[in-house]
């Protein structure tokens, strides 16, 4: 069986009982956790790639921790531009921490070293990796055995994704980041990130990447750089199910609140397949 883990991003929890953009972020995270427990209980762990909270308030981190305590597996909590580093580290034991106090760390798995990065700049919504964080990353990659692959996680994408409003607040040190990882590109199996609240898949150079919708609100799909409105939406939330073996890494984006009709492809006994498909009753 392939190794499985879950990717969640941009949960944006507020303080208990509060709604955000007309939605209840805690209820939606609770629904994601319940769905994961029911259908993905064999996953090794969950990675949450930042924007755990919307305003970084201590009560919001307590709210997040309470929701995630229901998970049947461990989780790794990362920070994004809506988070506050000290409050996160104070409230979440699941948040990694490096010697400089950043929310960075690693986890060794049977399919390589998973590397979790801190791209938070508390003065801007754009991403930042200062010299200390980049040096930690360089040292971490260099210290790994020569034959060890990497899987990298961060909140901000280190390249433009085409959604202009989000590209303006991507990682500021994209060139410096690219320079640090340059000697290891062939060993990075996948790059996971959040921030953009869109299901996007592709390659960064030759590194495959993926990101997905958050569990609360989304960013509307708009590629026109001249667009004057930066729009959010109530498109369905999702979480990612990742399957890894020695040869392949597969990412499934699951709309866990989808209530659309499920039905058998095959007709009932005695019913012609063509008639079944053409005369299927609308819901």
C-alpha positions in Angstrom: 0.0 0.0 0.0 1.3 3.5 -0.7 2.2 5.9 2.1 -0.7 8.3 2.7 -0.9 11.7 4.3 -3.4 14.6 4.3 -2.9 18.2 3.2 -5.1 20.9 4.6 -4.5 24.6 4.2 -6.0 28.0 5.1 -8.4 27.1 7.8 -8.7 30.8 8.9 -10.2 30.1 12.3 -11.6 33.1 14.2 -12.5 33.1 17.9 -15.1 30.5 19.0 -18.6 31.2 17.7 -17.6 33.8 15.1 -18.3 33.6 11.4 -15.9 34.7 8.7 -17.3 36.1 5.4 -20.7 34.5 6.3 -19.2 31.1 6.9 -18.4 29.2 10.1 -14.7 28.3 9.8 -14.7 26.1 12.9 -17.7 24.1 11.7 -16.1 23.6 8.3 -12.8 22.5 9.9 -14.8 20.1 12.1 -16.4 18.7 9.0 -13.0 18.2 7.4 -11.7 16.4 10.5 -14.7 14.2 10.7 -14.4 13.2 7.0 -10.7 12.5 7.3 -11.4 10.3 10.4 -14.1 8.4 8.6 -12.6 7.9 5.2 -8.8 8.5 5.6 -8.0 7.0 9.0 -5.1 5.1 7.6 -3.2 8.4 6.8 0.1 8.7 8.7 -0.4 12.4 9.5 -2.0 15.7 8.4 0.0 18.8 7.3 -1.7 22.2 7.6 0.2 24.7 5.5 -0.6 27.9 7.3 -3.2 30.6 7.8 -4.4 28.5 10.7 -6.2 31.6 12.1 -7.5 34.8 10.5 -6.2 37.3 13.0 -3.6 35.4 15.0 -5.5 35.7 18.3 -4.6 33.3 21.1 -8.3 32.3 21.4 -8.3 31.4 17.7 -5.3 29.1 18.1 -7.1 27.4 21.1 -10.1 27.0 18.8 -8.0 25.5 16.1 -6.3 23.1 18.6 -9.6 22.0 20.0 -10.9 21.2 16.5 -7.7 19.3 15.5 -7.7 17.3 18.8 -10.5 15.2 17.3 -8.1 13.9 14.5 -7.2 10.2 14.8 -3.7 10.9 13.6 -1.0 13.5 14.4 -0.7 16.8 12.5 1.9 19.4 11.7 0.8 23.0 12.0 2.6 25.7 9.9 2.2 29.5 9.8 0.9 31.8 7.0 0.5 35.5 6.6 -2.6 35.6 8.8 -0.9 34.0 11.7 1.2 35.3 14.6 4.3 33.3 15.3 4.5 33.6 19.1 0.8 32.9 19.7 1.0 29.9 17.4 4.1 28.4 19.2 2.6 29.2 22.6 -0.7 27.4 21.9 0.2 24.5 19.4 2.7 21.8 20.4 2.2 20.5 16.8 4.0 23.5 15.4 7.6 22.7 14.6 10.3 25.2 15.8 13.9 25.7 14.7 16.8 27.0 16.9 16.0 30.6 15.9 12.3 30.5 17.0 10.8 30.1 13.5 8.0 27.6 12.8 10.3 25.3 10.8 11.2 21.6 11.1 11.5 18.2 9.5 9.9 14.8 9.7 11.7 11.7 8.4 9.4 9.2 6.5 9.9 6.1 4.5 9.8 8.3 1.4 12.3 10.9 2.4 12.7 14.0 4.5 9.6 16.2 4.8 10.7 19.8 5.3 8.3 22.5 6.7 9.1 26.1 6.2 8.1 29.4 7.8 7.4 32.1 5.3 5.6 34.5 7.7 6.3 38.3 7.6 4.2 39.8 10.3 4.4 43.2 8.7 3.0 42.1 5.3 0.8 39.6 3.6 3.7 38.8 1.3 5.9 35.9 2.2 9.4 36.2 3.6 12.4 33.9 4.1 15.1 35.9 5.9 18.8 34.9 5.9 18.3 32.9 9.1 15.5 30.8 7.6 17.3 30.3 4.3 20.5 29.3 6.2 18.4 26.8 8.2 17.0 25.4 5.0 20.4 25.2 3.3 21.9 23.4 6.3 19.0 21.0 6.6 19.2 20.0 2.9 23.0 19.7 3.0 22.9 17.5 6.2 20.6 14.9 4.6 22.1 11.7 3.1 23.0 12.1 -0.5 20.3 9.6 -1.7 17.5 11.0 0.5 14.6 12.6 -1.4 12.7 15.7 -0.1 9.1 16.8 0.1 8.8 20.5 0.9 5.9 22.4 2.5 5.5 26.2 2.7 2.6 28.7 2.9 3.6 31.2 0.1 4.4 30.0 -3.4 7.9 30.9 -4.5 6.8 31.7 -8.0 3.8 33.4 -9.7 0.7 31.3 -10.2 -1.1 33.7 -12.6 -3.6 35.0 -10.1 -2.3 38.5 -10.1 -3.6 39.6 -6.7 -2.0 36.6 -5.0 1.2 36.9 -7.0 1.7 40.4 -5.6 1.9 38.8 -2.1 3.9 35.6 -3.0 7.3 34.9 -1.5 9.5 38.0 -1.8 12.8 36.1 -1.7 11.9 33.9 -4.6 15.4 34.2 -6.2 17.2 33.5 -2.9 15.0 30.5 -2.3 15.7 29.1 -5.8 19.4 29.5 -5.2 19.3 27.6 -1.9 17.4 24.6 -3.4 19.2 24.6 -6.7 21.7 21.8 -5.8 18.8 19.6 -4.6 16.1 20.2 -7.2 16.4 16.7 -8.6 15.7 15.2 -5.2 12.6 17.3 -4.3 9.7 15.0 -5.2 7.0 17.6 -4.6 6.3 21.1 -3.3 3.1 21.7 -1.3 1.9 25.2 -0.5 -1.3 27.1 0.5 -2.1 30.9 0.4 -3.8 31.1 -2.9 -7.1 29.2 -2.0 -7.2 27.7 -5.5 -6.7 24.1 -6.8 -3.5 24.5 -8.8 -1.1 21.8 -10.0 2.0 22.0 -12.2 5.8 22.2 -12.0 8.2 24.8 -10.6 11.1 24.2 -12.9 11.0 20.4 -12.8 9.6 20.2 -9.3 6.0 19.1 -9.2 3.8 21.2 -7.0 0.2 21.4 -5.8 -2.1 23.6 -3.8 -5.8 23.5 -3.1 -8.8 25.4 -1.7 -8.9 26.3 1.9 -11.5 24.9 4.4 -13.5 28.2 4.7 -13.5 30.9 1.9 -11.7 30.8 -1.5 -10.0 33.2 -3.9 -12.0 33.7 -7.1 -10.4 32.6 -10.3 -9.2 35.8 -12.0 -6.1 35.9 -14.3 -6.5 39.5 -15.6 -3.8 41.7 -14.1 -6.0 44.7 -14.9 -8.9 43.5 -12.7 -9.6 46.0 -10.0 -11.4 43.8 -7.6 -9.7 41.1 -5.5 -12.6 38.7 -5.0 -13.3 36.0 -2.5 -15.9 33.2 -3.0 -17.9 30.5 -1.4 -16.6 27.8 -3.7 -16.5 24.4 -2.0 -13.7 23.7 0.5 -11.3 20.8 0.0 -8.5 18.8 1.6 -5.8 16.8 -0.2 -5.1 13.1 0.0 -1.6 12.3 -1.0 -0.4 8.8 -1.9 3.3 8.1 -2.3 5.2 5.0 -3.3 8.8 4.5 -4.6 7.8 5.6 -8.1 4.8 7.9 -7.9 3.3 10.7 -5.9 -0.5 11.3 -6.4 -2.5 14.2 -5.0 -6.3 13.9 -4.8 -8.3 17.1 -4.0 -11.4 16.1 -2.2 -14.4 18.5 -1.9 -15.5 17.1 1.5 -18.7 19.1 1.8 -20.0 18.2 -1.7 -23.6 17.0 -1.6 -24.2 16.3 -5.3 -25.9 13.1 -6.3 -23.9 9.8 -6.3 -25.2 7.0 -8.5 -24.0 3.7 -10.0 -22.5 3.8 -13.5 -24.1 0.4 -14.2 -27.9 0.2 -14.7 -30.1 -1.9 -12.4 -30.6 -5.5 -13.5 -32.9 -5.8 -16.5 -32.4 -2.1 -17.6 -30.6 -1.3 -20.8 -27.5 0.7 -20.2 -28.2 3.3 -23.0 -31.7 3.8 -21.7 -30.4 4.2 -18.1 -27.9 6.9 -19.1 -30.2 8.8 -21.4 -33.3 8.8 -19.2 -31.6 9.2 -15.8 -33.9 11.3 -13.7 -32.7 14.7 -12.7 -32.4 15.4 -9.0 
